[in-house]
């Protein structure tokens, strides 16, 4: 937004030289906090440069309005007893049959739309089809065809996967048991190097990284005391870790100053976000209203 879009908050918002929150200021919706996420430099684009993008935007907007205008007609036909085939033929829609599985973590195609998943999850046998608007301006209508029960994969088809999973599980268990044996032996006085190649990592910080090791390794190490031994397990990793020394963190230098500044900025952002959330909750509670975040997100998606 530009300065003239902010009314009484303009001076305070444009006085910020870094992300932050100011307010509250009076708006058409009542007192409001303003959060500034970034400063965008003004840009001027000639009409010739913008012509193609403007044409696409206008065509897309016209298509959305056209589709939105068909929703009532689609609902009227469905309410009047028309089948989906009849509605599709009359309204220029496409008929498809979809195998929908609610438990899929990253659905593809039409199932990737939150509005589709919400409607499909609520759909039951005997329900009448209704028009459902999608976030990008599309519209769908669906009906329940059948519930396909889960079926086990034939063993011959799953043999290779079962064998690989069995071997991986047995290997992990054997390595875990061996790691416990090594840990006990080292605690009894044996040398850690006597059991194989030892990888030594010196002077590593909390935010560091150990190649091929899980992120939980450094979390565990920074909870240990010098001389402690611990068995660390993670996906594809089993190891015996010994902490030899804890070195004090540097307090001076450009890197330290940058880190402190970064932490301070994160804390300020977190406090600002908490203040904004508390203020928003107080306003909605006082007004006795409920904001449907899914609907808000759908509207925002249509702006993008």
Beta strands, then each sheet from edge to edge (+ up, - down):
strand 1: 20-25
strand 2: 32-36
strand 3: 131-133
strand 4: 139-141
strand 5: 229-234
strand 6: 237-242
sheet 1: 1+ 2-
sheet 2: 3+ 4-
sheet 3: 5+ 6-
end
